[in-house]
């Protein structure tokens, strides 16, 4: 059960962040509105929020998930693969120090984004991507092993339609993974029940189980129906402005 979450308010320069999406720029008023509704959903799930102020130095800083890996037995600061985002970690370190007496860190030449890490109980799936390199993945695996966790790698560098592993993979609990078709045949997933995302709804794979509920991007009725049919209460949230910047629901908080 999660008790806390860290979020960061989107800055006025949010639209200047990194993106591979070819859409109109985010509308700042809608960005703030969608972020506030997301925060309220976390509260409704029983979480206490630490809300950090916007950091104008880093347009992508609202995507706090990329800066740390948090588990019950360890906390690990990342080293983002985009040079422009490296400075985001220091601000998160100060916040996490209030909750974790010891913080580990990924060191050069390793790079690692939190969006590439999917925790499934005591096992972690580590995506090797354009942001997370093999050295970073190896460092993380070693730190997790020291804390009693297992891990396995998935190389997604050949997949052009997802930025991070969690763009196409999410853990619902109960040995169930939401997965896009491009990842469904990976051998390391064979011990899990796979909830496959229908073609055209791939963006919704980035959903988040928060205690008893599943946060799901609004506008993807087929996946929502499947998840509800499995017995999970669903909270559908508008994320259009974050999608324009390669962001999804999991990216917007650190939950622990």
N, C-alpha and C positions, 0 to 999 in steps of 0.2 A: 504494500500500500504506500502510495506517495503521500507525503505530508506537506512538502514545500515545492515552490517553483521560483526560479529567477527569470524575470523578463526585463527587456529594455525598450523604452519608448522609441518608436521610429523618429529619426531626425528629419528636419526640414529638407535635407539634402539626400533623403533616402533614394530618390530616383537616379542619383549619380553613382549608385553602387554597381557591382558586377552583375551582368546578366547575359545569357545566351538567347533569351527569348526575344523574338521580333514582334513586339506589340507596342501600342502607345505607352507612353510613360505613365507610371502610377499617379493617381490623383491623390494629393496629400491628405485632403479631408477624409477621403474614403479609407486611406491607409490607417489613419488614427482611429476611425470608427471601427474598422474590422479588428484592429489590434485590441481595442477596449472590449469588444464582444468576446474575443478570444480569452482575455484575462478574466472576464466574468464567468466564462465557461469553466476555467480552471478553479475558480472559487466555488462554483456550484458542485464541482467534483470533490470538494473538501480540502483544497490546497490553500495554504497560506502563502501569499505572494510577496517577494522582495522585488519592488519595481525600481529599476535603475533609470536614471535620466538619459536622454539621448546624448550620444557622443558625436559631435559634429566632425570630429577628425576621421570617423570611420562610418561611411554611409551604410555599410552592411551590418553594423553592430547590433541591430535588432535581432539578427539571426544568432542568438546566443548559444544555441545548441552546438555550434561548430567549435566552441572554445574549450569544452571540457567533456570528459567521460565520467559519469557519476554512477557508482554502484554502492550497494550496502556496505561492502568491505573495502572499498578504495575510491579515491578521487584522483583523476589524472588530467592535468592541463594539456591541451593539444598544442600543435604548432601548425596553424592553417597553411594550406598549400598555396594560397594566393598571397603574395608578398604584401599587398595593400591591407590585408586583414591581420597580419601578425600582431600588431599593437593592441588588438581587441582583448587579448588574453590577460593582460595585466589588470584591467579593470574587473574582470571576472575573478581573478585570483584573490583580489581584496575582498570581494563579496563571499567567495567560498570559504575563506579563512575563518569566517564566523561560524561555519557549520562543520568543517573538517579540520581536525588537528594536524593532519599530515596531507600534503599535496604532492603527488609525483608529477613529472612533466616529460613530454616528448622532446628529445634533444636533436640538434642538427647532426647529420643531414636528413633526419627523418622529418616528414611532413604528415599531418593527419588532421582531417576535419571530422568533427563529431557527427556530421550527417552521413558519414560512411560507416558508422558503427551501430549495429542493431543488436540489442540485448534480448535474449530469449531465455529467461530464467537464469540459470548459472552458466549459460553458454553465450558467447558473443560471436556474431558474424562481422568480419572486418572486410570492408570493401576496399580493394586497391583500385584507385581511380586517378583522374587527372589532378586531384587535390591531395590524395593520400598515397604516398609511395611505399615501396616494399620495406624500406628501412623503418618507416614510421609504424607500419603494420607489425613488424617483428618486435619493435620496442613495446608496443601496446600488448601484444600477446604475452611477452615476458612479464610485464607488470601485472597483467590479469592472472597469470599462472601463479605468481607469488601470493596473490590474494585468494587462491583456490578456485579460480574460474577456468573454464576451457574456452577455446576459440577456434575458428576456422576462417580461411580467406576465401573471398570471391573476387575474381578479377573482372571488373566491369569496364575496363578501358576501351573495349571494342564496341560497347553499347553507346550509340550517339544520342539517344533520346533521354538519358537520365544523367544528372550531374553527380549525384551521390547515391550510395547503395540504398539509403532509405527513401530515395525517390521512387523505388520500385519494390520495397520490402518493408513490412511492418509486422510486429509480433502482437497478437491479440491475447496471449496467454493460452492456457489449456492446450499447449503443443500445436497451436494454429498460427500459420503465417499468411498474411495477405501478400500476394506476389503477382507481379506482372508476368506475362507469358514469356518474355525474353529471359527471365530468371528461373522459370518453373522447373526446368530440367536439370538444374545444378545438383550434383550428387550430394553436396553437403546439406541439402534441404530434405533429403529422402526420409528422415525420421519424423517429419512433421506433416500434419494435415495442411494442405495448401488451399487457400481461398483465392482462386484465380480471378484476376481483374479482367473484365470484358474489354475488348478492343474499343478504343475511344474514351475509356475512363481511366487510363493509366495514371493520370495525375492524382486520382483519389487513393492510390496505393499508399501515399504518404498520410496514413491515418495514425491516431495515437490512442492507445488504451490508457486511460487515466482512472485508476481505481475501478469502479464498477461500470464506467461508461466508455464509449469509443467516440473520440472527436473525429469527424469526417468532413472533408470539403463538401460544401453544398453544390448541388447540381449534377450529382452522379447517382441517379436513382437505382441503377442495377446493383452496384456494390452496396449501397445503403440497404436495399431489400435483403441481400444475402446476409449482411452482417446482423441485421435485425432478426432474420430468420434463425440465426445461430444463438439467439437469446441475449444479445448485448444491447443495452440501451444506447441509442445513437444521438449525438448532438451534432447537427449539421451546421457548419459555419462558413460564411462567405470569406473567400481568400483570394479573390480576383486580383487585387493589387499586389499581393505578395507573389502570386504566380508569375506576374510580369517580371519579377526579379529572381526567378529560379527558386523561390521560397515556398514552403509548405507548412503544414500545421506543426510538425515536430520541430522545425527549425526555430520556432519563436519562443521556446522556453527550455530551461534546464530543470528537469523534474527529479525530485529525490525525497 
